[in-house]
């Protein structure tokens, strides 16, 4: 299998955790932002990553979107399951994390990288990428404040990780994998790393379980 991705995308990290959890061998191809449109549009009709190419007879040519990739992998390799208990609840939590919290993480992370965290990578290429992302997604002081409020709510929901290893039931689910991926960029932001140590302990554990490289800030 081949995963088309942006190496810095937390949604692509989510797909890698899924593949690792299922213990499926795969390769990655890192795309160039901007140029990726010409490669993805003919494959999926979309311009977003991740995209998984199964590269197997009888299988779909391409699967776009991390949630659809999870659904495909569950059918392709049913065990271990992404939904060991309460599948409806797990899917609802995944959807909320995808649509609300993943976006909030992006806003807060790139705002940090444009300001207090600019020394992480002061290169011109990094500055251009941060400016492009900020412009494309409308990252402003007002939207960043809204994103921080969403993240505060997320920490309350995910605080069950302080006392138990799983968000739902007694097994690792799509909810744990999604949270571990989509909140991982916050590890570089001292405000979050120092305030929520339990979050990053669990993110580290899930990455190690899935055989995925630890995200920046946890290495």
Buried (B, 14 or more C-beta within 10 A) or exposed (E): BBBBBBEBBBBBBBBBBBBBBBEBEBEBEBBEBEEBEEBBEEBBEEEBBBBBBBEEEEBEEBBBBBBBBBBBBBEBBEEEBBBBEBBEBBBEBBBBBBEBBBBBBBBBBBBBBBEEBEEEEEEEEBBEBBEEBBEEEEBEEEBBEEBBEBBEBBBEBBEBBEEEEBBBBEBBBBBBBBBBBBBBBBBBBEEBBEEBEBBBEBBBBBBEBBEBEBBEBBE
